[in-house]
């Protein structure tokens, strides 16, 4: 083999390596394309999860998200909401179940510390696909407004609130909302599965 042919062979191997390591078009799009005006990921507020890590909603970009707002000391509606979300997760095909993020954002900016949320996770055996988030009053209020969730704190420290489960597509846009407790979940699960089926 001549010297020039050896060089061409080496360059060919390098080019193949670069092509193999280059991220897919979808990964590039997720990282580089601007968010739409409808994306909740435009919200810049930082939340804190139950591991005391700072999290922005934009970190869920690229995954389907099922989200609700709740508070850990809620005795009735919130356990039903979380139960509904668990049923949604269980109804998804096994091969996509772990690709979906299930996000709980607390109304209670004072009591739902990372430690309180970690205890809530343990008590309900919520797996790693679940994110439990705490934010300041402004972050919670802004997110609630974007979701269409109404809430207020009562004199006893509890919260009255909408019972709304929201599905976000990979770009953080609302594609489905389900209002109420313990109703049918087929449409919600179908909305999640449709996102997973899309390129």
ZINORGI-V682408 format. One record per residue. N is the residue number from 1. RES is the residue in three letters. PHI is phi in whole degrees, 0 to 359 (none if undefined). PSI is psi in degrees with one decimal (999 if undefined). BURIAL is 1 if it has 24 or more other C-alpha atoms within 12 Angstrom, else 0. Layout:
# ZINORGI-V682408
[[N,RES,PHI,PSI,BURIAL] [N,RES,PHI,PSI,BURIAL]]
This chain:
# ZINORGI-V682408
[[1,UNK,none,130.8,0] [2,UNK,287,165.9,0] [3,UNK,300,-42.5,0] [4,UNK,295,-37.9,0] [5,UNK,292,-35.6,0] [6,UNK,298,-44.2,0] [7,UNK,298,-43.4,0] [8,UNK,298,-38.8,0] [9,UNK,296,-43.3,0] [10,UNK,296,-45.4,0] [11,UNK,298,-35.5,0] [12,UNK,297,-42.2,0] [13,UNK,296,-41.9,0] [14,UNK,297,-42.8,0] [15,UNK,297,-40.4,0] [16,UNK,296,-38.6,0] [17,UNK,296,-43.6,0] [18,UNK,298,-42.9,0] [19,UNK,296,-38.7,0] [20,UNK,292,-34.4,0] [21,UNK,273,-14.2,0] [22,UNK,293,131.1,0] [23,UNK,295,157.0,0] [24,UNK,294,163.9,0] [25,UNK,300,-37.6,0] [26,UNK,292,-40.1,0] [27,UNK,296,-40.8,0] [28,UNK,296,-40.7,0] [29,UNK,296,-43.1,0] [30,UNK,297,-36.0,1] [31,UNK,278,-32.7,0] [32,UNK,250,-24.6,0] [33,UNK,283,143.6,0] [34,UNK,292,151.0,0] [35,UNK,284,150.6,0] [36,UNK,285,164.1,0] [37,UNK,294,-18.6,0] [38,UNK,271,-4.8,0] [39,UNK,283,130.2,1] [40,UNK,293,-15.4,1] [41,UNK,285,-1.5,1] [42,UNK,289,-20.6,0] [43,UNK,294,118.1,1] [44,UNK,269,-7.9,0] [45,UNK,300,142.0,1] [46,UNK,263,139.7,1] [47,UNK,247,169.8,1] [48,UNK,239,131.8,1] [49,UNK,270,-177.6,1] [50,UNK,285,-3.1,1] [51,UNK,258,12.7,0] [52,UNK,64,33.5,0] [53,UNK,255,141.5,0] [54,UNK,285,132.9,0] [55,UNK,223,135.0,1] [56,UNK,252,154.5,1] [57,UNK,299,-30.9,1] [58,UNK,299,-17.8,1] [59,UNK,291,-13.2,1] [60,UNK,269,2.2,1] [61,UNK,301,136.7,1] [62,UNK,100,-8.1,1] [63,UNK,235,149.6,1] [64,UNK,294,145.6,1] [65,UNK,230,134.1,1] [66,UNK,247,121.8,1] [67,UNK,227,142.3,1] [68,UNK,217,161.5,1] [69,UNK,253,142.7,1] [70,UNK,203,-177.4,1] [71,UNK,214,146.0,1] [72,UNK,293,-30.1,1] [73,UNK,271,5.6,1] [74,UNK,297,131.7,1] [75,UNK,262,-13.6,0] [76,UNK,230,-70.4,0] [77,UNK,295,-43.8,1] [78,UNK,295,-43.8,1] [79,UNK,301,-34.2,1] [80,UNK,291,-39.8,0] [81,UNK,299,-47.2,1] [82,UNK,295,-37.4,1] [83,UNK,297,-40.0,1] [84,UNK,296,-40.9,1] [85,UNK,295,-37.3,1] [86,UNK,296,-40.1,1] [87,UNK,295,-38.9,0] [88,UNK,300,-48.2,1] [89,UNK,300,-45.4,1] [90,UNK,295,-25.9,0] [91,UNK,277,-11.5,0] [92,UNK,285,151.1,1] [93,UNK,304,140.1,0] [94,UNK,304,-33.1,0] [95,UNK,287,-15.3,0] [96,UNK,247,-9.2,0] [97,UNK,304,-42.9,1] [98,UNK,279,-5.8,0] [99,UNK,275,-10.8,1] [100,UNK,262,133.3,1] [101,UNK,267,131.8,1] [102,UNK,249,116.6,1] [103,UNK,241,126.5,1] [104,UNK,247,121.5,1] [105,UNK,246,124.8,1] [106,UNK,277,140.7,1] [107,UNK,285,-28.2,1] [108,UNK,274,94.1,1] [109,UNK,286,-15.8,1] [110,UNK,263,-48.2,0] [111,UNK,268,-26.6,0] [112,UNK,274,67.9,1] [113,UNK,289,168.7,1] [114,UNK,306,-37.7,1] [115,UNK,294,-42.0,0] [116,UNK,295,-38.9,1] [117,UNK,289,-35.4,1] [118,UNK,296,-39.5,1] [119,UNK,296,-41.3,0] [120,UNK,299,-43.6,1] [121,UNK,301,-47.3,1] [122,UNK,296,-42.5,0] [123,UNK,296,-30.4,0] [124,UNK,254,6.7,0] [125,UNK,51,49.0,0] [126,UNK,275,126.5,1] [127,UNK,283,-175.1,0] [128,UNK,292,-15.7,0] [129,UNK,283,-8.2,1] [130,UNK,266,134.9,1] [131,UNK,243,125.0,1] [132,UNK,250,118.3,1] [133,UNK,239,142.4,1] [134,UNK,237,137.6,1] [135,UNK,222,174.6,1] [136,UNK,281,173.3,0] [137,UNK,300,-38.7,0] [138,UNK,294,-43.8,0] [139,UNK,297,-43.5,1] [140,UNK,295,-44.2,1] [141,UNK,297,-42.5,1] [142,UNK,293,-43.6,1] [143,UNK,296,-43.3,1] [144,UNK,301,-41.6,1] [145,UNK,297,-41.8,0] [146,UNK,294,-33.1,0] [147,UNK,276,-16.9,1] [148,UNK,81,24.6,1] [149,UNK,268,127.8,1] [150,UNK,258,138.4,0] [151,UNK,205,156.9,1] [152,UNK,205,149.9,0] [153,UNK,270,131.4,0] [154,UNK,275,169.8,0] [155,UNK,296,-23.9,0] [156,UNK,274,3.8,0] [157,UNK,92,-11.8,0] [158,UNK,281,173.4,1] [159,UNK,236,135.5,1] [160,UNK,267,137.6,1] [161,UNK,200,159.2,1] [162,UNK,294,148.5,1] [163,UNK,254,82.8,1] [164,UNK,236,127.7,1] [165,UNK,251,128.6,1] [166,UNK,243,138.5,1] [167,UNK,251,127.1,1] [168,UNK,251,141.1,1] [169,UNK,282,-174.7,1] [170,UNK,297,-21.1,1] [171,UNK,260,8.8,1] [172,UNK,81,17.5,1] [173,UNK,266,140.9,1] [174,UNK,289,122.4,1] [175,UNK,246,-13.0,1] [176,UNK,196,142.0,1] [177,UNK,223,140.8,1] [178,UNK,236,122.9,1] [179,UNK,252,133.9,1] [180,UNK,112,179.4,0] [181,UNK,237,139.5,0] [182,UNK,58,29.2,1] [183,UNK,267,-166.2,0] [184,UNK,293,143.6,0] [185,UNK,242,3.7,1] [186,UNK,299,-43.1,0] [187,UNK,295,-38.3,0] [188,UNK,293,-47.0,1] [189,UNK,297,-38.0,1] [190,UNK,294,-36.3,1] [191,UNK,296,-39.9,1] [192,UNK,293,-46.3,1] [193,UNK,297,-34.5,1] [194,UNK,294,-38.2,0] [195,UNK,298,-45.0,1] [196,UNK,297,-31.2,1] [197,UNK,281,-17.0,0] [198,UNK,280,149.0,0] [199,UNK,291,999,0]]
